[in-house]
């Protein structure tokens, strides 16, 4: 079975490659833009086929899909950092929406029939009220960032192309996920990096933070990619599924967990940095995974504390 991964050089893409390499009779093709850093793939290059493409260029997408003709597409490529979407809303919307549209149109025009897993996001839910948690897939979408709006559009395009053209799309709304190789712009990784730098004497024992009151539903990325695979094996075309831990933790408590792994925990101080605060923030993301669990039998296996420790050790090695 030939599997195509878009955004393969990203955080999730590299973990998905590792997962697929352990499956039997799977051939992997990974694609990303030519200028994308491949640091996440250094230990994997040579074990799968790597191609370059620009998903906002339809001819580039057509060329790759015509050459590879995959039976499964894991569409991970996106501008995925929420703060960046405030600074570059047009680029975010163009990359995320047009890029996915090009993939759909290429599949349709080439008359391919792959399963297409769409990496949608819990950010789509946006403004969630206290009586709406844990969040079900039926919850109203109230996106609070350009990134979230782009993911809503991707999500609904997946539904529309399934209904209109019978594309076998599966929409997975993953809640926050983290682990080794998470980009340093993301909160868990940013805090872990700061702690590692403090331990190495490369910065003062002060961690700069933004809003610590927000609550998130964290899952280990290695559990998430297993869920993505199961989505293409056991889910219904056109349907949407939350993939999450069914628990929630505040950013403050997440930071305390990370600091607890440091030998310098008694020396580390926390300081709010106004530049890290967003124009509007989602205060709680706490998902209900019962629909996905019932459909696939999936459940998180890696404890949150292990994820945090693995992430901190990743930065200790990298620094």
N, C-alpha and C positions, 0 to 999 in steps of 0.2 A: 504494500500500500504506500503510495507516494503522498507525503504530507508537506504542504507549503506553509512556512511561517513568515509572515510579514513583520518587520521590526525585529528581526532575529537578534540583532546586536544589542538590543535593550535588556533591561533587567529581567523581565519576565521571559523574553525570548530565549535567553541563554539557559534558564532553568527548564524551559519546555524542551529544548534540544536535549539536555541531560536526561529528562524523563523519557523522551521518545527513543533515545539510544538504547534504553533498557527494554523496549518492547520488541517483540518478535516480528520479523517480516515487515519492517517499516523503513522506507527510504525517505530521508529528510532533505528538503531543499529550503534554505533560508535566504531571505532577501532583505536588503536594506539600502539606504542611499549611499552613494559612493564615498561621501565625506564623513560618514558616521564612524566614530571611534569603535574599534573592535576589541577593546580591553576585556569585556565580559566573555569573549569567545576564545581568548588566547589558548586555553587548555582544551578547546574543542575543535579548532580549525583542522581540517583534514579528515574529520570523522563524518562530515556531511557536505553536501554541495552548497556553495555560497555564491549568490548572484547579486548584482547591483541593479537597483531600479529606483525610479522616482514615481511614487504612486499618484502624484498629482499630474503626471504626464501620461495621458491615455495610451499613447503609442508604446511607451515603455512597459506599461502594465500588460498590454496585449501581447507584446513580444515574449515576456516572461511566462505568462499563462499558456500561451500557445506552445512554447518549448517544453514546459514542465507537465502540463495537463494533470494537475493533482486531483486526488480523490478526497482529500481533506485540506481545507484552508483554515489556518488559525490566524485571524486578522488582529494582530497586536499593534501594528504601526500606528503611531499617533503623536501629536504634541500633547503630552500627558501631565504636564506640571501646571497645576491650577494658577499659581501666581504669575507665571509667564503669560497665561491667557489674558490677564488684565493689561499687560504691557503690549501684547501682540495679538489682539482679538481677531484681526482679519486673517493672519497667518494660521491661527489655531482653527478657525472655522474652515478655511480653505483646505488645510492639510487633512483634517479629520473627516469632513463631510465629502469633499470632492474626491479625496483618495479612496474612500470606501465605494463611492458611486462608480468610480472607474473600474474597480474590481468587479462589482456586480455587472456592469455593462460588458466587460471583457468576457466574463463567464457566460453571459447570455449570448453574446454574438458568436463565441466560439462553440456554443452548444455543449458546454461542459456540464457535469452534474455532480459537483463535489458537495460534501457537507461543509458549511461555512460557519465557524464559530466566531462570534463577534464579541470582542472584549469591551463591553459596555461598562458603566460605572455607577456606583452608589451615589456619586455626586449629582446624578440626575434628580434624585429625590429632593435635594436642596433644603428648603424650609420645611422642616418636619415638626409637627406639634407633639406635645408630651403624650397625648392620648393615642398617637399613631405608631408608637414603638412597642415591640419590635416591628420593623417596616416590612410589609408584605409587597409582593410584586404589583398588587392592585392599587397601592398608594398613589395619590396624585403626585405628579412631577412638578416641582417648583424650583427649577435650577437657579443657582445664585452666582454663577460665574460664566464667562464666555466658554470656558472649557466644558462646563456642565451642559450648556446649551448645545454645544457641538456633539456631545455624547447622546443627548436626547435625539438629535437629528439622525445620528448613526443607528440608534436603537430603532426608531420608527421607520427608517429606510429598510432595515432588515425585515421588519414586519411587512412593509408594503411590497417588497420584491418577492417575498415568499407568497403573498396572496395574489399578486399580479402575474408573476412569472414562474411560480412554483420552485424558486430557489430554496435549497434546504438550509436555511439560515437558522442558527440557534443563538439567541441573545442572552448572554451571561452578564449579569450586573454584579461584578466583583466589588466587595467592600474593601477597605484598606488592607493592603497586603505588603509584607516587608520580609526582610531576610538578607543574607549575604549578597553583595553586589548591588544593593539598592542605591540609587543615585543620591549624591550628597545633598541635593536640594530638598529632598523629602524629609519630613520631620524626624522620623525615627533614625534615619541614617545620619542626618545632620547632627543630632545630639550625640550619637555614638562616635562620630568623627571628632567632635569637640572633646569628648572624654578621652579618646585615644591620644589626641594632641596634648592634652593636659598631662596625661601620664608620661608622655615622651619629653615633657618640658618645653614644648613648642608654643604654648600659650599659657596665659595666667589661669589659675583655677576658677574661672568664671564662665558659666555656660550662658550664652545669649539665647533668649527664647521669645516666642510670640505669645499667642493666646493659649494658655495652659488649661483653660476651663472646658474647652471643646472635648467631646467624647467620641471615640471611634471604635469600630468593630474591626479588630486586627486578625488577620489570618496569615500563616506562613506561606510564602510564595510557592514552596514545594508542594503544599497541599492545594494551592490554587491551580497550578498547572495540571495536577492530577484531575482536578475538577473539569478543566477545559477539555481534556481528553474524553472523560466520561460524557460530557455534553454532546460530543459528536458520536458517541456510541449508543447512548440510551435515551436521549431527549427527543422531544417532538419538534419538527420543523416549524418555525414561526413563533415558537413559545419563548417566554422570557423567564429566567431563573436567577434568583439571588444566590451568590456563592459567598458565604460569610461564616463567622464562628458562632453566631447566635449569642455573643456576649459583647460587653462594651467596657471600655476603660478610658479614663480621662488622660489627656496628654500629660498632665502633671504626674499621674501615677505611672504612666509609661516611662517618663523621665526618671522617676524615683527608682524604678526597676533597673534601668540602665546604670544609674549611679551606684546602685547597690552592688554591682559586679566589679566596681573599681576599688583598688586598694587605697585610693585617695578620696574615698567618699566623704570623709569627715572634713576635708579641706575645700571641697568644691562648693561654690556659691552659684546662685541662679539670678540672672538679671534680665529684665524685660527690655527688648530692643524694639522701639516703635516702628522701625522699618520692616519688621517681620509680621506686622498686623495687616490683615486683608481689609479691603473696603467693605466687604460683607463676608461673614463666615458661617458655615454650617455648624451649628452648635452640637448636634448629636446625629451620628450615623450608627444605628443599631439594627441589624438585619435579622429577618426570619428566614432561615434556610430550609424550612420544612418541605417546601415544594420540590426543591432540588434533591434533598435527601431522600424523599419518598420515590422520586423518579429514578435515581441512580444508585442509592445506597451510600453515597459519599458522606464523609464527615471529617472534620479536621483531626489530624493525628499528632501534630507537633505542638507541644505546649508553648504558650506565649513566652514564658521565661527562657525556654531554650532558644526560641527565635531571636530574642533580644541578646542573649549571650553569644550566639553564633554571629550576629551582626556586629557586635562590639569586637569580637575576635577577628572578624574580617578587616575592620579598620585598623586594629592593632598591627596586623600583618602588612597591610598596605602602607601604613605610615612608617 
